[in-house]
Amino acid sequence: MSDNPENNTYWSANIRIVTWCLVIWAIVPFGFGILLRSMFSGVMIGGADLGFWVAQQGSILVFLAIIFFYAWRMNRLDAQYGVDEQ
């Protein structure tokens, strides 16, 4: 890593975004699909309870949302630090 403080700030922000995305991605299928599944057992979606649905389809949808959020946020961060694609 470079000694340039602006580069260090950019990479710190990048790592913070990646960390939060991974935390959200881990919480949704594990937390809602496994740990809290019994809470959602009475709610049915498409013939399956909500806990199962979140663990299967919901986690995929959250992953796709995280991909789009990450791309959008990194474009803003790149523009802020002048390393965007022109």
N, CA, C and O atoms as a GROMACS GRO file, in nm:
protein
  344
    1MET      N    1   0.084  -0.117   0.000
    1MET     CA    2   0.000   0.000   0.000
    1MET      C    3   0.089   0.124   0.000
    1MET      O    4   0.198   0.124   0.057
    2SER      N    5   0.043   0.226  -0.063
    2SER     CA    6   0.120   0.349  -0.076
    2SER      C    7   0.116   0.429   0.054
    2SER      O    8   0.030   0.410   0.139
    3ASP      N    9   0.214   0.519   0.068
    3ASP     CA   10   0.219   0.605   0.185
    3ASP      C   11   0.131   0.729   0.169
    3ASP      O   12   0.120   0.810   0.261
    4ASN      N   13   0.068   0.743   0.054
    4ASN     CA   14  -0.020   0.856   0.028
    4ASN      C   15  -0.144   0.846   0.117
    4ASN      O   16  -0.217   0.747   0.108
    5PRO      N   17  -0.170   0.947   0.201
    5PRO     CA   18  -0.286   0.941   0.291
    5PRO      C   19  -0.420   0.932   0.218
    5PRO      O   20  -0.514   0.870   0.266
    6GLU      N   21  -0.427   0.995   0.100
    6GLU     CA   22  -0.552   0.989   0.023
    6GLU      C   23  -0.580   0.846  -0.026
    6GLU      O   24  -0.694   0.802  -0.028
    7ASN      N   25  -0.474   0.775  -0.066
    7ASN     CA   26  -0.491   0.635  -0.107
    7ASN      C   27  -0.537   0.550   0.011
    7ASN      O   28  -0.624   0.464  -0.003
    8ASN      N   29  -0.477   0.574   0.127
    8ASN     CA   30  -0.516   0.498   0.246
    8ASN      C   31  -0.662   0.524   0.284
    8ASN      O   32  -0.733   0.432   0.324
    9THR      N   33  -0.706   0.649   0.271
    9THR     CA   34  -0.845   0.683   0.300
    9THR      C   35  -0.938   0.615   0.201
    9THR      O   36  -1.043   0.563   0.239
   10TYR      N   37  -0.901   0.615   0.073
   10TYR     CA   38  -0.982   0.549  -0.029
   10TYR      C   39  -0.996   0.400   0.001
   10TYR      O   40  -1.107   0.347  -0.003
   11TRP      N   41  -0.886   0.334   0.030
   11TRP     CA   42  -0.892   0.190   0.056
   11TRP      C   43  -0.962   0.158   0.187
   11TRP      O   44  -1.026   0.054   0.199
   12SER      N   45  -0.951   0.245   0.284
   12SER     CA   46  -1.025   0.224   0.409
   12SER      C   47  -1.175   0.231   0.384
   12SER      O   48  -1.252   0.150   0.436
   13ALA      N   49  -1.218   0.328   0.303
   13ALA     CA   50  -1.360   0.339   0.269
   13ALA      C   51  -1.405   0.218   0.189
   13ALA      O   52  -1.515   0.167   0.210
   14ASN      N   53  -1.322   0.172   0.097
   14ASN     CA   54  -1.353   0.055   0.016
   14ASN      C   55  -1.370  -0.069   0.104
   14ASN      O   56  -1.466  -0.143   0.087
   15ILE      N   57  -1.279  -0.091   0.195
   15ILE     CA   58  -1.284  -0.208   0.284
   15ILE      C   59  -1.406  -0.198   0.376
   15ILE      O   60  -1.468  -0.300   0.408
   16ARG      N   61  -1.441  -0.078   0.419
   16ARG     CA   62  -1.559  -0.060   0.505
   16ARG      C   63  -1.686  -0.098   0.428
   16ARG      O   64  -1.775  -0.163   0.484
   17ILE      N   65  -1.696  -0.058   0.303
   17ILE     CA   66  -1.813  -0.093   0.221
   17ILE      C   67  -1.820  -0.243   0.200
   17ILE      O   68  -1.927  -0.302   0.214
   18VAL      N   69  -1.708  -0.304   0.167
   18VAL     CA   70  -1.705  -0.449   0.146
   18VAL      C   71  -1.743  -0.523   0.274
   18VAL      O   72  -1.818  -0.620   0.269
   19THR      N   73  -1.692  -0.477   0.388
   19THR     CA   74  -1.723  -0.542   0.516
   19THR      C   75  -1.872  -0.536   0.546
   19THR      O   76  -1.930  -0.637   0.584
   20TRP      N   77  -1.934  -0.420   0.529
   20TRP     CA   78  -2.077  -0.408   0.556
   20TRP      C   79  -2.159  -0.492   0.460
   20TRP      O   80  -2.259  -0.552   0.500
   21CYS      N   81  -2.119  -0.497   0.334
   21CYS     CA   82  -2.190  -0.583   0.237
   21CYS      C   83  -2.182  -0.729   0.277
   21CYS      O   84  -2.282  -0.800   0.270
   22LEU      N   85  -2.065  -0.774   0.320
   22LEU     CA   86  -2.050  -0.914   0.362
   22LEU      C   87  -2.128  -0.944   0.490
   22LEU      O   88  -2.183  -1.052   0.504
   23VAL      N   89  -2.132  -0.849   0.582
   23VAL     CA   90  -2.207  -0.868   0.706
   23VAL      C   91  -2.356  -0.883   0.674
   23VAL      O   92  -2.423  -0.973   0.726
   24ILE      N   93  -2.408  -0.796   0.590
   24ILE     CA   94  -2.550  -0.805   0.551
   24ILE      C   95  -2.577  -0.936   0.480
   24ILE      O   96  -2.678  -1.002   0.505
   25TRP      N   97  -2.487  -0.974   0.389
   25TRP     CA   98  -2.505  -1.098   0.313
   25TRP      C   99  -2.503  -1.219   0.406
   25TRP      O  100  -2.572  -1.317   0.378
   26ALA      N  101  -2.426  -1.216   0.512
   26ALA     CA  102  -2.421  -1.328   0.606
   26ALA      C  103  -2.542  -1.329   0.700
   26ALA      O  104  -2.592  -1.436   0.734
   27ILE      N  105  -2.588  -1.212   0.741
   27ILE     CA  106  -2.699  -1.205   0.836
   27ILE      C  107  -2.830  -1.251   0.774
   27ILE      O  108  -2.908  -1.322   0.838
   28VAL      N  109  -2.855  -1.214   0.651
   28VAL     CA  110  -2.986  -1.245   0.590
   28VAL      C  111  -3.010  -1.396   0.581
   28VAL      O  112  -3.109  -1.443   0.636
   29PRO      N  113  -2.925  -1.475   0.514
   29PRO     CA  114  -2.958  -1.618   0.507
   29PRO      C  115  -2.937  -1.691   0.640
   29PRO      O  116  -3.016  -1.778   0.675
   30PHE      N  117  -2.833  -1.656   0.713
   30PHE     CA  118  -2.806  -1.727   0.838
   30PHE      C  119  -2.902  -1.684   0.948
   30PHE      O  120  -2.961  -1.768   1.016
   31GLY      N  121  -2.917  -1.554   0.965
   31GLY     CA  122  -3.003  -1.502   1.072
   31GLY      C  123  -3.150  -1.530   1.048
   31GLY      O  124  -3.218  -1.588   1.132
   32PHE      N  125  -3.199  -1.486   0.931
   32PHE     CA  126  -3.341  -1.500   0.903
   32PHE      C  127  -3.378  -1.641   0.856
   32PHE      O  128  -3.487  -1.690   0.884
   33GLY      N  129  -3.287  -1.705   0.784
   33GLY     CA  130  -3.317  -1.837   0.730
   33GLY      C  131  -3.295  -1.951   0.827
   33GLY      O  132  -3.359  -2.055   0.814
   34ILE      N  133  -3.206  -1.935   0.924
   34ILE     CA  134  -3.174  -2.044   1.016
   34ILE      C  135  -3.212  -2.008   1.159
   34ILE      O  136  -3.293  -2.078   1.221
   35LEU      N  137  -3.156  -1.900   1.212
   35LEU     CA  138  -3.178  -1.867   1.353
   35LEU      C  139  -3.320  -1.822   1.383
   35LEU      O  140  -3.377  -1.860   1.485
   36LEU      N  141  -3.378  -1.743   1.296
   36LEU     CA  142  -3.513  -1.690   1.320
   36LEU      C  143  -3.620  -1.763   1.241
   36LEU      O  144  -3.732  -1.714   1.228
   37ARG      N  145  -3.588  -1.879   1.188
   37ARG     CA  146  -3.683  -1.952   1.104
   37ARG      C  147  -3.810  -1.988   1.179
   37ARG      O  148  -3.919  -1.981   1.123
   38SER      N  149  -3.798  -2.027   1.304
   38SER     CA  150  -3.917  -2.066   1.381
   38SER      C  151  -4.014  -1.949   1.399
   38SER      O  152  -4.135  -1.970   1.408
   39MET      N  153  -3.961  -1.827   1.404
   39MET     CA  154  -4.046  -1.709   1.415
   39MET      C  155  -4.132  -1.690   1.289
   39MET      O  156  -4.245  -1.643   1.297
   40PHE      N  157  -4.077  -1.727   1.174
   40PHE     CA  158  -4.144  -1.706   1.046
   40PHE      C  159  -4.219  -1.829   0.998
   40PHE      O  160  -4.268  -1.830   0.886
   41SER      N  161  -4.230  -1.934   1.080
   41SER     CA  162  -4.287  -2.059   1.033
   41SER      C  163  -4.435  -2.048   0.997
   41SER      O  164  -4.483  -2.125   0.915
   42GLY      N  165  -4.508  -1.955   1.055
   42GLY     CA  166  -4.650  -1.941   1.026
   42GLY      C  167  -4.680  -1.861   0.901
   42GLY      O  168  -4.792  -1.869   0.849
   43VAL      N  169  -4.585  -1.786   0.852
   43VAL     CA  170  -4.606  -1.701   0.735
   43VAL      C  171  -4.570  -1.782   0.610
   43VAL      O  172  -4.456  -1.825   0.595
   44MET      N  173  -4.667  -1.801   0.522
   44MET     CA  174  -4.645  -1.883   0.402
   44MET      C  175  -4.628  -1.793   0.279
   44MET      O  176  -4.702  -1.697   0.260
   45ILE      N  177  -4.530  -1.828   0.197
   45ILE     CA  178  -4.508  -1.761   0.069
   45ILE      C  179  -4.486  -1.870  -0.035
   45ILE      O  180  -4.389  -1.945  -0.027
   46GLY      N  181  -4.576  -1.878  -0.131
   46GLY     CA  182  -4.562  -1.975  -0.239
   46GLY      C  183  -4.556  -2.119  -0.192
   46GLY      O  184  -4.486  -2.199  -0.253
   47GLY      N  185  -4.625  -2.154  -0.086
   47GLY     CA  186  -4.628  -2.291  -0.039
   47GLY      C  187  -4.518  -2.327   0.059
   47GLY      O  188  -4.511  -2.441   0.104
   48ALA      N  189  -4.431  -2.233   0.091
   48ALA     CA  190  -4.322  -2.258   0.186
   48ALA      C  191  -4.325  -2.148   0.292
   48ALA      O  192  -4.373  -2.038   0.268
   49ASP      N  193  -4.274  -2.182   0.411
   49ASP     CA  194  -4.274  -2.079   0.515
   49ASP      C  195  -4.169  -1.972   0.485
   49ASP      O  196  -4.075  -1.996   0.409
   50LEU      N  197  -4.186  -1.856   0.545
   50LEU     CA  198  -4.102  -1.739   0.516
   50LEU      C  199  -3.955  -1.764   0.547
   50LEU      O  200  -3.868  -1.716   0.474
   51GLY      N  201  -3.924  -1.838   0.653
   51GLY     CA  202  -3.785  -1.868   0.686
   51GLY      C  203  -3.715  -1.946   0.577
   51GLY      O  204  -3.601  -1.917   0.542
   52PHE      N  205  -3.785  -2.046   0.522
   52PHE     CA  206  -3.728  -2.124   0.411
   52PHE      C  207  -3.711  -2.036   0.288
   52PHE      O  208  -3.609  -2.042   0.219
   53TRP      N  209  -3.812  -1.953   0.261
   53TRP     CA  210  -3.807  -1.866   0.145
   53TRP      C  211  -3.689  -1.770   0.153
   53TRP      O  212  -3.618  -1.749   0.054
   54VAL      N  213  -3.668  -1.710   0.271
   54VAL     CA  214  -3.557  -1.616   0.288
   54VAL      C  215  -3.424  -1.688   0.269
   54VAL      O  216  -3.333  -1.635   0.205
   55ALA      N  217  -3.413  -1.808   0.324
   55ALA     CA  218  -3.288  -1.883   0.311
   55ALA      C  219  -3.259  -1.921   0.166
   55ALA      O  220  -3.143  -1.929   0.126
   56GLN      N  221  -3.363  -1.943   0.088
   56GLN     CA  222  -3.343  -1.984  -0.051
   56GLN      C  223  -3.344  -1.864  -0.146
   56GLN      O  224  -3.238  -1.819  -0.190
   57GLN      N  225  -3.462  -1.814  -0.178
   57GLN     CA  226  -3.474  -1.706  -0.276
   57GLN      C  227  -3.435  -1.570  -0.219
   57GLN      O  228  -3.375  -1.488  -0.288
   58GLY      N  229  -3.469  -1.546  -0.095
   58GLY     CA  230  -3.442  -1.416  -0.035
   58GLY      C  231  -3.295  -1.382  -0.029
   58GLY      O  232  -3.256  -1.268  -0.053
   59SER      N  233  -3.213  -1.481   0.004
   59SER     CA  234  -3.069  -1.454   0.012
   59SER      C  235  -3.010  -1.424  -0.126
   59SER      O  236  -2.917  -1.346  -0.138
   60ILE      N  237  -3.065  -1.487  -0.229
   60ILE     CA  238  -3.019  -1.457  -0.366
   60ILE      C  239  -3.057  -1.315  -0.404
   60ILE      O  240  -2.976  -1.243  -0.463
   61LEU      N  241  -3.180  -1.274  -0.372
   61LEU     CA  242  -3.224  -1.138  -0.404
   61LEU      C  243  -3.143  -1.034  -0.327
   61LEU      O  244  -3.109  -0.929  -0.381
   62VAL      N  245  -3.112  -1.063  -0.202
   62VAL     CA  246  -3.029  -0.972  -0.123
   62VAL      C  247  -2.889  -0.964  -0.183
   62VAL      O  248  -2.831  -0.856  -0.191
   63PHE      N  249  -2.835  -1.078  -0.226
   63PHE     CA  250  -2.703  -1.078  -0.290
   63PHE      C  251  -2.703  -0.992  -0.415
   63PHE      O  252  -2.609  -0.916  -0.437
   64LEU      N  253  -2.806  -1.003  -0.498
   64LEU     CA  254  -2.815  -0.919  -0.618
   64LEU      C  255  -2.826  -0.771  -0.582
   64LEU      O  256  -2.764  -0.687  -0.646
   65ALA      N  257  -2.905  -0.740  -0.479
   65ALA     CA  258  -2.918  -0.601  -0.435
   65ALA      C  259  -2.783  -0.548  -0.386
   65ALA      O  260  -2.748  -0.433  -0.411
   66ILE      N  261  -2.707  -0.632  -0.315
   66ILE     CA  262  -2.576  -0.591  -0.266
   66ILE      C  263  -2.481  -0.564  -0.382
   66ILE      O  264  -2.402  -0.469  -0.376
   67ILE      N  265  -2.487  -0.645  -0.487
   67ILE     CA  266  -2.402  -0.623  -0.604
   67ILE      C  267  -2.430  -0.486  -0.666
   67ILE      O  268  -2.338  -0.410  -0.696
   68PHE      N  269  -2.558  -0.455  -0.685
   68PHE     CA  270  -2.593  -0.326  -0.744
   68PHE      C  271  -2.556  -0.210  -0.651
   68PHE      O  272  -2.507  -0.107  -0.697
   69PHE      N  273  -2.579  -0.226  -0.521
   69PHE     CA  274  -2.541  -0.123  -0.425
   69PHE      C  275  -2.390  -0.101  -0.428
   69PHE      O  276  -2.343   0.013  -0.429
   70TYR      N  277  -2.313  -0.210  -0.428
   70TYR     CA  278  -2.166  -0.198  -0.428
   70TYR      C  279  -2.117  -0.126  -0.553
   70TYR      O  280  -2.031  -0.038  -0.544
   71ALA      N  281  -2.171  -0.161  -0.668
   71ALA     CA  282  -2.130  -0.095  -0.793
   71ALA      C  283  -2.163   0.054  -0.788
   71ALA      O  284  -2.081   0.138  -0.827
   72TRP      N  285  -2.284   0.088  -0.741
   72TRP     CA  286  -2.325   0.227  -0.732
   72TRP      C  287  -2.238   0.304  -0.634
   72TRP      O  288  -2.192   0.414  -0.664
   73ARG      N  289  -2.214   0.246  -0.517
   73ARG     CA  290  -2.136   0.314  -0.413
   73ARG      C  291  -1.990   0.328  -0.453
   73ARG      O  292  -1.928   0.431  -0.425
   74MET      N  293  -1.934   0.226  -0.519
   74MET     CA  294  -1.794   0.236  -0.561
   74MET      C  295  -1.778   0.338  -0.673
   74MET      O  296  -1.674   0.404  -0.680
   75ASN      N  297  -1.876   0.352  -0.760
   75ASN     CA  298  -1.868   0.457  -0.863
   75ASN      C  299  -1.864   0.595  -0.798
   75ASN      O  300  -1.787   0.681  -0.840
   76ARG      N  301  -1.945   0.615  -0.694
   76ARG     CA  302  -1.943   0.743  -0.621
   76ARG      C  303  -1.809   0.763  -0.550
   76ARG      O  304  -1.753   0.872  -0.553
   77LEU      N  305  -1.758   0.658  -0.487
   77LEU     CA  306  -1.631   0.667  -0.416
   77LEU      C  307  -1.516   0.694  -0.513
   77LEU      O  308  -1.428   0.775  -0.484
   78ASP      N  309  -1.517   0.625  -0.627
   78ASP     CA  310  -1.414   0.648  -0.728
   78ASP      C  311  -1.416   0.792  -0.779
   78ASP      O  312  -1.311   0.854  -0.796
   79ALA      N  313  -1.535   0.845  -0.802
   79ALA     CA  314  -1.546   0.984  -0.848
   79ALA      C  315  -1.499   1.080  -0.740
   79ALA      O  316  -1.437   1.182  -0.770
   80GLN      N  317  -1.528   1.048  -0.615
   80GLN     CA  318  -1.487   1.134  -0.504
   80GLN      C  319  -1.335   1.144  -0.493
   80GLN      O  320  -1.282   1.250  -0.461
   81TYR      N  321  -1.266   1.035  -0.520
   81TYR     CA  322  -1.120   1.033  -0.508
   81TYR      C  323  -1.050   1.048  -0.644
   81TYR      O  324  -0.928   1.039  -0.651
   82GLY      N  325  -1.124   1.072  -0.750
   82GLY     CA  326  -1.065   1.098  -0.880
   82GLY      C  327  -1.005   0.977  -0.948
   82GLY      O  328  -0.913   0.991  -1.028
   83VAL      N  329  -1.054   0.858  -0.917
   83VAL     CA  330  -1.001   0.737  -0.981
   83VAL      C  331  -1.110   0.668  -1.063
   83VAL      O  332  -1.100   0.549  -1.093
   84ASP      N  333  -1.213   0.744  -1.100
   84ASP     CA  334  -1.322   0.687  -1.178
   84ASP      C  335  -1.281   0.669  -1.324
   84ASP      O  336  -1.185   0.730  -1.372
   85GLU      N  337  -1.357   0.584  -1.393
   85GLU     CA  338  -1.333   0.561  -1.536
   85GLU      C  339  -1.392   0.677  -1.614
   85GLU      O  340  -1.506   0.717  -1.590
   86GLN      N  341  -1.316   0.729  -1.706
   86GLN     CA  342  -1.364   0.846  -1.779
   86GLN      C  343  -1.386   0.814  -1.923
   86GLN      O  344  -1.426   0.901  -2.000
   0.00000   0.00000   0.00000
